[in-house]
Amino acid sequence: MRHTNLHSNVDEAFTRRLDTIVDCPMPEEDDRRRLWESHLRPELPRANDLDLDFLAGSFRLSAATSATSP
């Protein structure tokens, strides 16, 4: 399955065939911090100097952002 936040790039005739369209707005910095924390669980190895606040402030990512989608 592929995801897009670029609604203007999706053909209107195609979207009429979809049962559901889910809008996933880009999270704000505080939300991105929580996403980093939830994906980098405590049981995973983590450098002592990993700065989640820096990551959240520097990279506009969402939980739906990935290199590949299942």
mmCIF file of the N, C-alpha and C atoms, coordinates in Angstrom:
data_MODEL
# 
_entry.id   MODEL 
# 
loop_
_atom_site.group_PDB 
_atom_site.id 
_atom_site.type_symbol 
_atom_site.label_atom_id 
_atom_site.label_alt_id 
_atom_site.label_comp_id 
_atom_site.label_asym_id 
_atom_site.label_entity_id 
_atom_site.label_seq_id 
_atom_site.pdbx_PDB_ins_code 
_atom_site.Cartn_x 
_atom_site.Cartn_y 
_atom_site.Cartn_z 
_atom_site.occupancy 
_atom_site.B_iso_or_equiv 
_atom_site.pdbx_formal_charge 
_atom_site.auth_seq_id 
_atom_site.auth_comp_id 
_atom_site.auth_asym_id 
_atom_site.auth_atom_id 
_atom_site.pdbx_PDB_model_num 
ATOM 1   N N  . MET A 1 1  ? 0.849   -1.180 0.000   1.00 0.00 ? 1  MET A N  1 
ATOM 2   C CA . MET A 1 1  ? 0.000   0.000  0.000   1.00 0.00 ? 1  MET A CA 1 
ATOM 3   C C  . MET A 1 1  ? 0.887   1.234  0.000   1.00 0.00 ? 1  MET A C  1 
ATOM 4   N N  . ARG A 1 2  ? 0.535   2.190  -0.790  1.00 0.00 ? 2  ARG A N  1 
ATOM 5   C CA . ARG A 1 2  ? 1.265   3.452  -0.834  1.00 0.00 ? 2  ARG A CA 1 
ATOM 6   C C  . ARG A 1 2  ? 0.414   4.540  -0.201  1.00 0.00 ? 2  ARG A C  1 
ATOM 7   N N  . HIS A 1 3  ? 1.107   5.497  0.390   1.00 0.00 ? 3  HIS A N  1 
ATOM 8   C CA . HIS A 1 3  ? 0.438   6.609  1.057   1.00 0.00 ? 3  HIS A CA 1 
ATOM 9   C C  . HIS A 1 3  ? 0.908   7.903  0.416   1.00 0.00 ? 3  HIS A C  1 
ATOM 10  N N  . THR A 1 4  ? 0.051   8.905  0.420   1.00 0.00 ? 4  THR A N  1 
ATOM 11  C CA . THR A 1 4  ? 0.463   10.222 -0.059  1.00 0.00 ? 4  THR A CA 1 
ATOM 12  C C  . THR A 1 4  ? -0.255  11.309 0.731   1.00 0.00 ? 4  THR A C  1 
ATOM 13  N N  . ASN A 1 5  ? 0.448   12.378 0.964   1.00 0.00 ? 5  ASN A N  1 
ATOM 14  C CA . ASN A 1 5  ? -0.154  13.581 1.528   1.00 0.00 ? 5  ASN A CA 1 
ATOM 15  C C  . ASN A 1 5  ? -0.329  14.625 0.436   1.00 0.00 ? 5  ASN A C  1 
ATOM 16  N N  . LEU A 1 6  ? 0.028   14.262 -0.799  1.00 0.00 ? 6  LEU A N  1 
ATOM 17  C CA . LEU A 1 6  ? -0.075  15.182 -1.927  1.00 0.00 ? 6  LEU A CA 1 
ATOM 18  C C  . LEU A 1 6  ? -1.370  14.917 -2.680  1.00 0.00 ? 6  LEU A C  1 
ATOM 19  N N  . HIS A 1 7  ? -2.471  15.344 -2.099  1.00 0.00 ? 7  HIS A N  1 
ATOM 20  C CA . HIS A 1 7  ? -3.790  15.084 -2.671  1.00 0.00 ? 7  HIS A CA 1 
ATOM 21  C C  . HIS A 1 7  ? -3.905  15.597 -4.104  1.00 0.00 ? 7  HIS A C  1 
ATOM 22  N N  . SER A 1 8  ? -3.201  16.681 -4.404  1.00 0.00 ? 8  SER A N  1 
ATOM 23  C CA . SER A 1 8  ? -3.281  17.232 -5.760  1.00 0.00 ? 8  SER A CA 1 
ATOM 24  C C  . SER A 1 8  ? -2.647  16.315 -6.792  1.00 0.00 ? 8  SER A C  1 
ATOM 25  N N  . ASN A 1 9  ? -1.810  15.369 -6.350  1.00 0.00 ? 9  ASN A N  1 
ATOM 26  C CA . ASN A 1 9  ? -1.167  14.430 -7.272  1.00 0.00 ? 9  ASN A CA 1 
ATOM 27  C C  . ASN A 1 9  ? -2.012  13.182 -7.533  1.00 0.00 ? 9  ASN A C  1 
ATOM 28  N N  . VAL A 1 10 ? -3.148  13.061 -6.867  1.00 0.00 ? 10 VAL A N  1 
ATOM 29  C CA . VAL A 1 10 ? -3.996  11.885 -7.013  1.00 0.00 ? 10 VAL A CA 1 
ATOM 30  C C  . VAL A 1 10 ? -5.176  12.232 -7.908  1.00 0.00 ? 10 VAL A C  1 
ATOM 31  N N  . ASP A 1 11 ? -5.378  11.444 -8.933  1.00 0.00 ? 11 ASP A N  1 
ATOM 32  C CA . ASP A 1 11 ? -6.441  11.654 -9.896  1.00 0.00 ? 11 ASP A CA 1 
ATOM 33  C C  . ASP A 1 11 ? -7.820  11.557 -9.229  1.00 0.00 ? 11 ASP A C  1 
ATOM 34  N N  . GLU A 1 12 ? -8.698  12.505 -9.514  1.00 0.00 ? 12 GLU A N  1 
ATOM 35  C CA . GLU A 1 12 ? -10.039 12.530 -8.914  1.00 0.00 ? 12 GLU A CA 1 
ATOM 36  C C  . GLU A 1 12 ? -10.833 11.267 -9.247  1.00 0.00 ? 12 GLU A C  1 
ATOM 37  N N  . ALA A 1 13 ? -10.706 10.753 -10.464 1.00 0.00 ? 13 ALA A N  1 
ATOM 38  C CA . ALA A 1 13 ? -11.412 9.524  -10.844 1.00 0.00 ? 13 ALA A CA 1 
ATOM 39  C C  . ALA A 1 13 ? -10.928 8.347  -9.992  1.00 0.00 ? 13 ALA A C  1 
ATOM 40  N N  . PHE A 1 14 ? -9.656  8.332  -9.672  1.00 0.00 ? 14 PHE A N  1 
ATOM 41  C CA . PHE A 1 14 ? -9.110  7.273  -8.819  1.00 0.00 ? 14 PHE A CA 1 
ATOM 42  C C  . PHE A 1 14 ? -9.678  7.371  -7.399  1.00 0.00 ? 14 PHE A C  1 
ATOM 43  N N  . THR A 1 15 ? -9.719  8.577  -6.843  1.00 0.00 ? 15 THR A N  1 
ATOM 44  C CA . THR A 1 15 ? -10.192 8.735  -5.470  1.00 0.00 ? 15 THR A CA 1 
ATOM 45  C C  . THR A 1 15 ? -11.666 8.367  -5.325  1.00 0.00 ? 15 THR A C  1 
ATOM 46  N N  . ARG A 1 16 ? -12.446 8.490  -6.390  1.00 0.00 ? 16 ARG A N  1 
ATOM 47  C CA . ARG A 1 16 ? -13.854 8.079  -6.313  1.00 0.00 ? 16 ARG A CA 1 
ATOM 48  C C  . ARG A 1 16 ? -13.988 6.576  -6.112  1.00 0.00 ? 16 ARG A C  1 
ATOM 49  N N  . ARG A 1 17 ? -12.961 5.817  -6.461  1.00 0.00 ? 17 ARG A N  1 
ATOM 50  C CA . ARG A 1 17 ? -12.999 4.360  -6.310  1.00 0.00 ? 17 ARG A CA 1 
ATOM 51  C C  . ARG A 1 17 ? -12.569 3.902  -4.906  1.00 0.00 ? 17 ARG A C  1 
ATOM 52  N N  . LEU A 1 18 ? -12.083 4.805  -4.112  1.00 0.00 ? 18 LEU A N  1 
ATOM 53  C CA . LEU A 1 18 ? -11.615 4.460  -2.768  1.00 0.00 ? 18 LEU A CA 1 
ATOM 54  C C  . LEU A 1 18 ? -12.776 4.446  -1.780  1.00 0.00 ? 18 LEU A C  1 
ATOM 55  N N  . ASP A 1 19 ? -12.746 3.494  -0.883  1.00 0.00 ? 19 ASP A N  1 
ATOM 56  C CA . ASP A 1 19 ? -13.760 3.433  0.170   1.00 0.00 ? 19 ASP A CA 1 
ATOM 57  C C  . ASP A 1 19 ? -13.490 4.447  1.272   1.00 0.00 ? 19 ASP A C  1 
ATOM 58  N N  . THR A 1 20 ? -12.214 4.637  1.586   1.00 0.00 ? 20 THR A N  1 
ATOM 59  C CA . THR A 1 20 ? -11.838 5.511  2.693   1.00 0.00 ? 20 THR A CA 1 
ATOM 60  C C  . THR A 1 20 ? -10.608 6.316  2.321   1.00 0.00 ? 20 THR A C  1 
ATOM 61  N N  . ILE A 1 21 ? -10.615 7.564  2.688   1.00 0.00 ? 21 ILE A N  1 
ATOM 62  C CA . ILE A 1 21 ? -9.441  8.422  2.552   1.00 0.00 ? 21 ILE A CA 1 
ATOM 63  C C  . ILE A 1 21 ? -9.151  8.975  3.934   1.00 0.00 ? 21 ILE A C  1 
ATOM 64  N N  . VAL A 1 22 ? -7.964  8.707  4.428   1.00 0.00 ? 22 VAL A N  1 
ATOM 65  C CA . VAL A 1 22 ? -7.581  9.152  5.768   1.00 0.00 ? 22 VAL A CA 1 
ATOM 66  C C  . VAL A 1 22 ? -6.586  10.290 5.634   1.00 0.00 ? 22 VAL A C  1 
ATOM 67  N N  . ASP A 1 23 ? -6.916  11.421 6.193   1.00 0.00 ? 23 ASP A N  1 
ATOM 68  C CA . ASP A 1 23 ? -6.027  12.571 6.187   1.00 0.00 ? 23 ASP A CA 1 
ATOM 69  C C  . ASP A 1 23 ? -5.116  12.473 7.404   1.00 0.00 ? 23 ASP A C  1 
ATOM 70  N N  . CYS A 1 24 ? -3.825  12.462 7.182   1.00 0.00 ? 24 CYS A N  1 
ATOM 71  C CA . CYS A 1 24 ? -2.833  12.384 8.266   1.00 0.00 ? 24 CYS A CA 1 
ATOM 72  C C  . CYS A 1 24 ? -2.010  13.661 8.248   1.00 0.00 ? 24 CYS A C  1 
ATOM 73  N N  . PRO A 1 25 ? -2.452  14.674 8.977   1.00 0.00 ? 25 PRO A N  1 
ATOM 74  C CA . PRO A 1 25 ? -1.694  15.929 8.972   1.00 0.00 ? 25 PRO A CA 1 
ATOM 75  C C  . PRO A 1 25 ? -0.313  15.714 9.598   1.00 0.00 ? 25 PRO A C  1 
ATOM 76  N N  . MET A 1 26 ? 0.643   16.526 9.167   1.00 0.00 ? 26 MET A N  1 
ATOM 77  C CA . MET A 1 26 ? 1.992   16.449 9.697   1.00 0.00 ? 26 MET A CA 1 
ATOM 78  C C  . MET A 1 26 ? 1.967   16.844 11.175  1.00 0.00 ? 26 MET A C  1 
ATOM 79  N N  . PRO A 1 27 ? 2.564   16.028 12.047  1.00 0.00 ? 27 PRO A N  1 
ATOM 80  C CA . PRO A 1 27 ? 2.529   16.334 13.476  1.00 0.00 ? 27 PRO A CA 1 
ATOM 81  C C  . PRO A 1 27 ? 3.414   17.530 13.836  1.00 0.00 ? 27 PRO A C  1 
ATOM 82  N N  . GLU A 1 28 ? 3.022   18.199 14.892  1.00 0.00 ? 28 GLU A N  1 
ATOM 83  C CA . GLU A 1 28 ? 3.816   19.315 15.413  1.00 0.00 ? 28 GLU A CA 1 
ATOM 84  C C  . GLU A 1 28 ? 5.037   18.764 16.148  1.00 0.00 ? 28 GLU A C  1 
ATOM 85  N N  . GLU A 1 29 ? 5.945   19.623 16.530  1.00 0.00 ? 29 GLU A N  1 
ATOM 86  C CA . GLU A 1 29 ? 7.205   19.201 17.144  1.00 0.00 ? 29 GLU A CA 1 
ATOM 87  C C  . GLU A 1 29 ? 6.999   18.329 18.387  1.00 0.00 ? 29 GLU A C  1 
ATOM 88  N N  . ASP A 1 30 ? 6.094   18.716 19.284  1.00 0.00 ? 30 ASP A N  1 
ATOM 89  C CA . ASP A 1 30 ? 5.850   17.911 20.496  1.00 0.00 ? 30 ASP A CA 1 
ATOM 90  C C  . ASP A 1 30 ? 5.352   16.512 20.141  1.00 0.00 ? 30 ASP A C  1 
ATOM 91  N N  . ASP A 1 31 ? 4.494   16.445 19.136  1.00 0.00 ? 31 ASP A N  1 
ATOM 92  C CA . ASP A 1 31 ? 3.982   15.147 18.693  1.00 0.00 ? 31 ASP A CA 1 
ATOM 93  C C  . ASP A 1 31 ? 5.097   14.314 18.058  1.00 0.00 ? 31 ASP A C  1 
ATOM 94  N N  . ARG A 1 32 ? 5.969   14.966 17.276  1.00 0.00 ? 32 ARG A N  1 
ATOM 95  C CA . ARG A 1 32 ? 7.094   14.237 16.675  1.00 0.00 ? 32 ARG A CA 1 
ATOM 96  C C  . ARG A 1 32 ? 8.021   13.707 17.753  1.00 0.00 ? 32 ARG A C  1 
ATOM 97  N N  . ARG A 1 33 ? 8.220   14.430 18.817  1.00 0.00 ? 33 ARG A N  1 
ATOM 98  C CA . ARG A 1 33 ? 9.058   13.964 19.943  1.00 0.00 ? 33 ARG A CA 1 
ATOM 99  C C  . ARG A 1 33 ? 8.462   12.688 20.520  1.00 0.00 ? 33 ARG A C  1 
ATOM 100 N N  . ARG A 1 34 ? 7.153   12.682 20.706  1.00 0.00 ? 34 ARG A N  1 
ATOM 101 C CA . ARG A 1 34 ? 6.485   11.484 21.240  1.00 0.00 ? 34 ARG A CA 1 
ATOM 102 C C  . ARG A 1 34 ? 6.590   10.319 20.253  1.00 0.00 ? 34 ARG A C  1 
ATOM 103 N N  . LEU A 1 35 ? 6.521   10.591 18.951  1.00 0.00 ? 35 LEU A N  1 
ATOM 104 C CA . LEU A 1 35 ? 6.680   9.532  17.954  1.00 0.00 ? 35 LEU A CA 1 
ATOM 105 C C  . LEU A 1 35 ? 8.084   8.929  18.014  1.00 0.00 ? 35 LEU A C  1 
ATOM 106 N N  . TRP A 1 36 ? 9.122   9.786  18.108  1.00 0.00 ? 36 TRP A N  1 
ATOM 107 C CA . TRP A 1 36 ? 10.488  9.276  18.228  1.00 0.00 ? 36 TRP A CA 1 
ATOM 108 C C  . TRP A 1 36 ? 10.598  8.389  19.469  1.00 0.00 ? 36 TRP A C  1 
ATOM 109 N N  . GLU A 1 37 ? 10.059  8.863  20.570  1.00 0.00 ? 37 GLU A N  1 
ATOM 110 C CA . GLU A 1 37 ? 10.138  8.110  21.839  1.00 0.00 ? 37 GLU A CA 1 
ATOM 111 C C  . GLU A 1 37 ? 9.424   6.767  21.717  1.00 0.00 ? 37 GLU A C  1 
ATOM 112 N N  . SER A 1 38 ? 8.266   6.755  21.103  1.00 0.00 ? 38 SER A N  1 
ATOM 113 C CA . SER A 1 38 ? 7.504   5.501  21.014  1.00 0.00 ? 38 SER A CA 1 
ATOM 114 C C  . SER A 1 38 ? 8.156   4.496  20.061  1.00 0.00 ? 38 SER A C  1 
ATOM 115 N N  . HIS A 1 39 ? 8.836   4.977  19.019  1.00 0.00 ? 39 HIS A N  1 
ATOM 116 C CA . HIS A 1 39 ? 9.479   4.064  18.064  1.00 0.00 ? 39 HIS A CA 1 
ATOM 117 C C  . HIS A 1 39 ? 10.862  3.623  18.516  1.00 0.00 ? 39 HIS A C  1 
ATOM 118 N N  . LEU A 1 40 ? 11.495  4.407  19.365  1.00 0.00 ? 40 LEU A N  1 
ATOM 119 C CA . LEU A 1 40 ? 12.800  4.037  19.915  1.00 0.00 ? 40 LEU A CA 1 
ATOM 120 C C  . LEU A 1 40 ? 12.604  3.586  21.359  1.00 0.00 ? 40 LEU A C  1 
ATOM 121 N N  . ARG A 1 41 ? 11.951  2.458  21.497  1.00 0.00 ? 41 ARG A N  1 
ATOM 122 C CA . ARG A 1 41 ? 11.579  1.942  22.821  1.00 0.00 ? 41 ARG A CA 1 
ATOM 123 C C  . ARG A 1 41 ? 12.799  1.750  23.720  1.00 0.00 ? 41 ARG A C  1 
ATOM 124 N N  . PRO A 1 42 ? 12.620  1.771  25.037  1.00 0.00 ? 42 PRO A N  1 
ATOM 125 C CA . PRO A 1 42 ? 13.736  1.655  25.983  1.00 0.00 ? 42 PRO A CA 1 
ATOM 126 C C  . PRO A 1 42 ? 14.557  0.365  25.826  1.00 0.00 ? 42 PRO A C  1 
ATOM 127 N N  . GLU A 1 43 ? 13.947  -0.723 25.374  1.00 0.00 ? 43 GLU A N  1 
ATOM 128 C CA . GLU A 1 43 ? 14.693  -1.977 25.258  1.00 0.00 ? 43 GLU A CA 1 
ATOM 129 C C  . GLU A 1 43 ? 15.640  -2.000 24.048  1.00 0.00 ? 43 GLU A C  1 
ATOM 130 N N  . LEU A 1 44 ? 15.517  -1.016 23.160  1.00 0.00 ? 44 LEU A N  1 
ATOM 131 C CA . LEU A 1 44 ? 16.419  -0.928 22.010  1.00 0.00 ? 44 LEU A CA 1 
ATOM 132 C C  . LEU A 1 44 ? 17.715  -0.234 22.408  1.00 0.00 ? 44 LEU A C  1 
ATOM 133 N N  . PRO A 1 45 ? 18.843  -0.649 21.813  1.00 0.00 ? 45 PRO A N  1 
ATOM 134 C CA . PRO A 1 45 ? 20.107  0.050  22.106  1.00 0.00 ? 45 PRO A CA 1 
ATOM 135 C C  . PRO A 1 45 ? 20.005  1.499  21.653  1.00 0.00 ? 45 PRO A C  1 
ATOM 136 N N  . ARG A 1 46 ? 20.505  2.394  22.475  1.00 0.00 ? 46 ARG A N  1 
ATOM 137 C CA . ARG A 1 46 ? 20.409  3.822  22.181  1.00 0.00 ? 46 ARG A CA 1 
ATOM 138 C C  . ARG A 1 46 ? 21.656  4.531  22.712  1.00 0.00 ? 46 ARG A C  1 
ATOM 139 N N  . ALA A 1 47 ? 22.241  5.382  21.895  1.00 0.00 ? 47 ALA A N  1 
ATOM 140 C CA . ALA A 1 47 ? 23.409  6.154  22.328  1.00 0.00 ? 47 ALA A CA 1 
ATOM 141 C C  . ALA A 1 47 ? 23.005  7.088  23.468  1.00 0.00 ? 47 ALA A C  1 
ATOM 142 N N  . ASN A 1 48 ? 23.910  7.284  24.410  1.00 0.00 ? 48 ASN A N  1 
ATOM 143 C CA . ASN A 1 48 ? 23.625  8.148  25.558  1.00 0.00 ? 48 ASN A CA 1 
ATOM 144 C C  . ASN A 1 48 ? 23.370  9.593  25.152  1.00 0.00 ? 48 ASN A C  1 
ATOM 145 N N  . ASP A 1 49 ? 23.949  10.002 24.024  1.00 0.00 ? 49 ASP A N  1 
ATOM 146 C CA . ASP A 1 49 ? 23.808  11.394 23.605  1.00 0.00 ? 49 ASP A CA 1 
ATOM 147 C C  . ASP A 1 49 ? 22.704  11.595 22.560  1.00 0.00 ? 49 ASP A C  1 
ATOM 148 N N  . LEU A 1 50 ? 21.842  10.611 22.392  1.00 0.00 ? 50 LEU A N  1 
ATOM 149 C CA . LEU A 1 50 ? 20.732  10.754 21.447  1.00 0.00 ? 50 LEU A CA 1 
ATOM 150 C C  . LEU A 1 50 ? 19.789  11.839 21.947  1.00 0.00 ? 50 LEU A C  1 
ATOM 151 N N  . ASP A 1 51 ? 19.564  12.846 21.120  1.00 0.00 ? 51 ASP A N  1 
ATOM 152 C CA . ASP A 1 51 ? 18.768  14.007 21.508  1.00 0.00 ? 51 ASP A CA 1 
ATOM 153 C C  . ASP A 1 51 ? 17.438  13.995 20.746  1.00 0.00 ? 51 ASP A C  1 
ATOM 154 N N  . LEU A 1 52 ? 16.414  13.450 21.378  1.00 0.00 ? 52 LEU A N  1 
ATOM 155 C CA . LEU A 1 52 ? 15.111  13.347 20.737  1.00 0.00 ? 52 LEU A CA 1 
ATOM 156 C C  . LEU A 1 52 ? 14.488  14.718 20.488  1.00 0.00 ? 52 LEU A C  1 
ATOM 157 N N  . ASP A 1 53 ? 14.782  15.678 21.344  1.00 0.00 ? 53 ASP A N  1 
ATOM 158 C CA . ASP A 1 53 ? 14.273  17.035 21.118  1.00 0.00 ? 53 ASP A CA 1 
ATOM 159 C C  . ASP A 1 53 ? 14.869  17.615 19.836  1.00 0.00 ? 53 ASP A C  1 
ATOM 160 N N  . PHE A 1 54 ? 16.165  17.370 19.606  1.00 0.00 ? 54 PHE A N  1 
ATOM 161 C CA . PHE A 1 54 ? 16.807  17.826 18.371  1.00 0.00 ? 54 PHE A CA 1 
ATOM 162 C C  . PHE A 1 54 ? 16.170  17.154 17.155  1.00 0.00 ? 54 PHE A C  1 
ATOM 163 N N  . LEU A 1 55 ? 15.973  15.832 17.239  1.00 0.00 ? 55 LEU A N  1 
ATOM 164 C CA . LEU A 1 55 ? 15.366  15.104 16.124  1.00 0.00 ? 55 LEU A CA 1 
ATOM 165 C C  . LEU A 1 55 ? 13.980  15.640 15.805  1.00 0.00 ? 55 LEU A C  1 
ATOM 166 N N  . ALA A 1 56 ? 13.178  15.846 16.851  1.00 0.00 ? 56 ALA A N  1 
ATOM 167 C CA . ALA A 1 56 ? 11.806  16.325 16.662  1.00 0.00 ? 56 ALA A CA 1 
ATOM 168 C C  . ALA A 1 56 ? 11.780  17.727 16.062  1.00 0.00 ? 56 ALA A C  1 
ATOM 169 N N  . GLY A 1 57 ? 12.738  18.558 16.453  1.00 0.00 ? 57 GLY A N  1 
ATOM 170 C CA . GLY A 1 57 ? 12.780  19.924 15.949  1.00 0.00 ? 57 GLY A CA 1 
ATOM 171 C C  . GLY A 1 57 ? 13.403  20.043 14.568  1.00 0.00 ? 57 GLY A C  1 
ATOM 172 N N  . SER A 1 58 ? 14.202  19.058 14.185  1.00 0.00 ? 58 SER A N  1 
ATOM 173 C CA . SER A 1 58 ? 14.956  19.154 12.934  1.00 0.00 ? 58 SER A CA 1 
ATOM 174 C C  . SER A 1 58 ? 14.347  18.401 11.760  1.00 0.00 ? 58 SER A C  1 
ATOM 175 N N  . PHE A 1 59 ? 13.555  17.370 12.047  1.00 0.00 ? 59 PHE A N  1 
ATOM 176 C CA . PHE A 1 59 ? 13.051  16.514 10.983  1.00 0.00 ? 59 PHE A CA 1 
ATOM 177 C C  . PHE A 1 59 ? 11.537  16.438 11.016  1.00 0.00 ? 59 PHE A C  1 
ATOM 178 N N  . ARG A 1 60 ? 10.889  16.957 9.965   1.00 0.00 ? 60 ARG A N  1 
ATOM 179 C CA . ARG A 1 60 ? 9.427   16.952 9.881   1.00 0.00 ? 60 ARG A CA 1 
ATOM 180 C C  . ARG A 1 60 ? 8.978   15.618 9.314   1.00 0.00 ? 60 ARG A C  1 
ATOM 181 N N  . LEU A 1 61 ? 8.833   14.627 10.187  1.00 0.00 ? 61 LEU A N  1 
ATOM 182 C CA . LEU A 1 61 ? 8.399   13.289 9.818   1.00 0.00 ? 61 LEU A CA 1 
ATOM 183 C C  . LEU A 1 61 ? 7.100   12.965 10.524  1.00 0.00 ? 61 LEU A C  1 
ATOM 184 N N  . SER A 1 62 ? 6.378   12.023 9.979   1.00 0.00 ? 62 SER A N  1 
ATOM 185 C CA . SER A 1 62 ? 5.167   11.539 10.632  1.00 0.00 ? 62 SER A CA 1 
ATOM 186 C C  . SER A 1 62 ? 5.274   10.027 10.840  1.00 0.00 ? 62 SER A C  1 
ATOM 187 N N  . ALA A 1 63 ? 4.349   9.484  11.576  1.00 0.00 ? 63 ALA A N  1 
ATOM 188 C CA . ALA A 1 63 ? 4.342   8.037  11.784  1.00 0.00 ? 63 ALA A CA 1 
ATOM 189 C C  . ALA A 1 63 ? 4.105   7.313  10.473  1.00 0.00 ? 63 ALA A C  1 
ATOM 190 N N  . ALA A 1 64 ? 3.494   7.986  9.492   1.00 0.00 ? 64 ALA A N  1 
ATOM 191 C CA . ALA A 1 64 ? 3.219   7.361  8.207   1.00 0.00 ? 64 ALA A CA 1 
ATOM 192 C C  . ALA A 1 64 ? 4.402   7.483  7.253   1.00 0.00 ? 64 ALA A C  1 
ATOM 193 N N  . THR A 1 65 ? 5.415   8.238  7.622   1.00 0.00 ? 65 THR A N  1 
ATOM 194 C CA . THR A 1 65 ? 6.576   8.411  6.765   1.00 0.00 ? 65 THR A CA 1 
ATOM 195 C C  . THR A 1 65 ? 7.492   7.225  6.899   1.00 0.00 ? 65 THR A C  1 
ATOM 196 N N  . SER A 1 66 ? 7.826   6.615  5.783   1.00 0.00 ? 66 SER A N  1 
ATOM 197 C CA . SER A 1 66 ? 8.761   5.502  5.791   1.00 0.00 ? 66 SER A CA 1 
ATOM 198 C C  . SER A 1 66 ? 9.385   5.340  4.420   1.00 0.00 ? 66 SER A C  1 
ATOM 199 N N  . ALA A 1 67 ? 10.494  4.627  4.382   1.00 0.00 ? 67 ALA A N  1 
ATOM 200 C CA . ALA A 1 67 ? 11.141  4.360  3.102   1.00 0.00 ? 67 ALA A CA 1 
ATOM 201 C C  . ALA A 1 67 ? 10.337  3.360  2.287   1.00 0.00 ? 67 ALA A C  1 
ATOM 202 N N  . THR A 1 68 ? 9.747   2.405  2.976   1.00 0.00 ? 68 THR A N  1 
ATOM 203 C CA . THR A 1 68 ? 8.912   1.411  2.315   1.00 0.00 ? 68 THR A CA 1 
ATOM 204 C C  . THR A 1 68 ? 7.645   1.247  3.123   1.00 0.00 ? 68 THR A C  1 
ATOM 205 N N  . SER A 1 69 ? 6.594   0.882  2.479   1.00 0.00 ? 69 SER A N  1 
ATOM 206 C CA . SER A 1 69 ? 5.322   0.638  3.157   1.00 0.00 ? 69 SER A CA 1 
ATOM 207 C C  . SER A 1 69 ? 4.944   -0.818 2.936   1.00 0.00 ? 69 SER A C  1 
ATOM 208 N N  . PRO A 1 70 ? 4.411   -1.459 3.988   1.00 0.00 ? 70 PRO A N  1 
ATOM 209 C CA . PRO A 1 70 ? 4.017   -2.865 3.820   1.00 0.00 ? 70 PRO A CA 1 
ATOM 210 C C  . PRO A 1 70 ? 2.872   -3.023 2.866   1.00 0.00 ? 70 PRO A C  1 
# 
